[in-house]
Amino acid sequence: MSDNKKFTTEEVTSLKEIQVEMDQIIIRFGQIAINRESLTSSENQLRQTLAQLKIKEKNIAESLTKKYGKGTFDLETNEFKPVD
C-alpha cells in the first residue's frame, strides 16, 4: 500500500513556471535554426554574386589590358597610367 502525497501549490507553480520557460527556450532555438537557414541561403547567394563579379572584373581587366596595355587606372581622375 503506497502513501500518495501531493505537492504544495507553490511546488506545482514552480514546476509549471520551469516548464513554460523551457518551452520558450525550445521555441527560441527553433527560431534561431530557421534564421540560420535564411542567413545561410543569403550568404550562399552573396558568394555566387561575388564570384560572378570577380569573373566580370577579370574579363574587363583582360579586355582593357589588351586595348591599353598594362597599367593602372584611377576611377576618380579617369586617368590611365601605363607601366613602362
trRosetta pair geometry for C-beta under 8 A, 3 or more apart (Angstrom, degrees):
i j d omega theta_ij theta_ji phi_ij phi_ji
7 11 4.0 -118 178 89 110 129
7 12 5.1 137 99 -53 122 83
7 15 7.5 12 147 -4 167 136
8 11 4.6 98 53 4 77 102
8 12 7.1 -145 92 -3 41 86
9 12 5.8 -56 -148 39 31 110
9 13 6.1 34 153 -21 66 108
10 13 5.6 -53 -144 37 29 113
10 14 6.3 33 155 -21 63 105
11 14 5.7 -52 -149 34 30 112
11 15 6.5 29 154 -16 64 106
12 15 5.8 -56 -150 38 31 111
12 16 6.3 30 153 -18 66 107
13 16 5.8 -56 -146 38 30 110
13 17 6.3 33 154 -22 65 106
14 17 5.8 -54 -148 34 29 113
14 18 6.6 30 154 -19 63 105
15 18 5.8 -54 -152 34 32 112
15 19 6.5 32 151 -19 65 105
16 19 5.6 -53 -149 36 34 113
16 20 6.4 36 153 -21 66 103
17 20 5.7 -51 -148 34 32 111
17 21 6.4 30 154 -16 64 106
18 21 5.8 -57 -149 39 31 110
18 22 6.2 34 152 -21 66 106
19 22 5.6 -53 -146 36 31 113
19 23 6.3 35 154 -20 64 104
20 23 5.7 -53 -150 35 30 113
20 24 6.5 32 151 -20 64 105
21 24 5.6 -52 -149 35 33 113
21 25 6.5 35 152 -20 65 103
22 25 5.7 -54 -150 35 33 112
22 26 6.4 34 152 -20 65 104
23 26 5.7 -53 -149 35 32 113
23 27 6.5 34 152 -20 65 104
24 27 5.6 -52 -149 35 32 113
24 28 6.4 34 152 -19 65 105
25 28 5.6 -53 -148 36 33 112
25 29 6.5 37 152 -21 65 102
26 29 5.7 -50 -150 32 32 113
26 30 6.7 35 149 -19 62 103
27 30 5.6 -54 -155 34 34 114
27 31 6.5 34 149 -19 66 104
28 31 5.4 -51 -148 36 36 113
28 32 6.3 39 152 -21 66 103
29 32 5.6 -52 -148 35 32 114
29 33 6.5 36 151 -22 64 103
30 33 5.7 -52 -150 33 32 112
30 34 6.5 30 153 -17 64 104
31 34 5.7 -54 -150 36 33 110
31 35 6.3 33 152 -17 66 107
32 35 5.6 -55 -146 39 32 112
32 36 6.2 38 152 -26 65 104
33 36 5.6 -50 -147 32 30 115
33 37 6.7 34 152 -20 62 101
34 37 5.8 -51 -154 31 33 112
34 38 6.6 31 150 -16 64 105
35 38 5.6 -56 -151 38 35 112
35 39 6.2 33 153 -18 68 107
36 39 5.7 -55 -145 39 31 110
36 40 6.2 35 154 -23 65 106
37 40 5.7 -53 -147 34 29 113
37 41 6.5 30 153 -19 63 105
38 41 5.7 -54 -151 35 31 112
38 42 6.4 29 151 -16 64 106
39 42 5.6 -54 -146 39 34 111
39 43 6.1 37 153 -22 67 106
40 43 5.6 -52 -145 35 30 113
40 44 6.4 32 154 -20 63 104
41 44 5.8 -53 -149 34 30 111
41 45 6.6 30 152 -18 63 104
42 45 5.7 -54 -150 35 33 111
42 46 6.4 31 153 -17 66 106
43 46 5.7 -56 -149 38 32 111
43 47 6.4 36 151 -23 65 104
44 47 5.6 -50 -148 33 33 114
44 48 6.6 33 153 -18 64 103
45 48 5.8 -54 -152 35 33 111
45 49 6.4 32 151 -17 66 106
46 49 5.6 -53 -145 38 34 112
46 50 6.1 38 154 -21 66 105
47 50 5.7 -53 -147 37 30 113
47 51 6.4 32 153 -21 63 105
48 51 5.7 -53 -149 34 31 112
48 52 6.5 31 152 -18 64 105
49 52 5.7 -55 -150 37 32 111
49 53 6.3 33 152 -19 65 106
50 53 5.6 -54 -147 36 32 112
50 54 6.4 34 154 -22 65 104
51 54 5.7 -52 -149 33 31 112
51 55 6.6 32 151 -18 63 104
52 55 5.7 -54 -152 35 33 112
52 56 6.3 33 150 -18 66 107
53 56 5.5 -54 -145 39 34 113
53 57 6.1 38 153 -22 67 105
54 57 5.6 -50 -145 36 31 114
54 58 6.3 33 154 -21 63 105
55 58 5.7 -53 -149 35 30 112
55 59 6.4 29 153 -18 64 106
56 59 5.8 -55 -148 36 30 111
56 60 6.4 27 155 -16 65 106
57 60 5.9 -57 -148 38 29 108
57 61 6.2 29 154 -20 65 108
58 61 5.7 -55 -146 37 29 112
58 62 6.3 29 155 -19 64 106
59 62 5.8 -54 -148 36 30 110
59 63 6.3 30 153 -19 64 108
60 63 5.6 -56 -148 38 32 113
60 64 6.2 27 157 -15 67 108
61 64 6.0 -57 -144 41 28 107
61 65 6.1 31 155 -22 64 108
62 65 5.7 -54 -145 36 28 112
62 66 6.5 31 155 -20 63 104
63 66 5.9 -54 -153 33 29 110
63 67 6.4 19 153 -12 64 111
64 67 5.6 -60 -144 43 34 109
64 68 5.7 -17 173 23 73 112
64 73 7.4 -44 163 -35 152 144
65 68 6.9 -71 -120 58 21 76
65 69 6.7 -11 -166 173 57 11
65 70 6.0 22 -142 -83 99 57
68 71 6.5 -78 127 33 111 123
68 80 5.8 -58 177 169 152 157
68 82 7.1 -142 156 -88 91 95
69 82 5.5 25 89 -132 122 112
69 83 7.6 -146 135 41 101 76
70 82 6.9 87 83 -157 54 71
70 83 4.6 -43 113 38 100 117
71 80 5.6 79 107 174 138 87
71 81 5.3 -173 -175 90 112 47
71 82 4.1 -79 -78 -112 133 34
71 83 5.0 -166 -92 -14 58 74
72 80 7.3 170 87 -152 39 54
72 81 5.2 -7 57 56 86 98
72 83 7.5 85 -15 -54 79 93
73 79 7.3 176 -149 91 55 41
73 80 5.0 -19 -100 -101 82 75
73 81 7.7 -176 -80 19 35 68
74 77 4.5 20 102 39 125 97
74 78 7.1 -59 87 -6 77 15
74 79 5.0 9 43 53 108 85
74 80 8.0 -158 18 -74 69 32
74 81 7.6 46 -15 -9 100 105
75 78 7.2 20 -163 -76 28 53
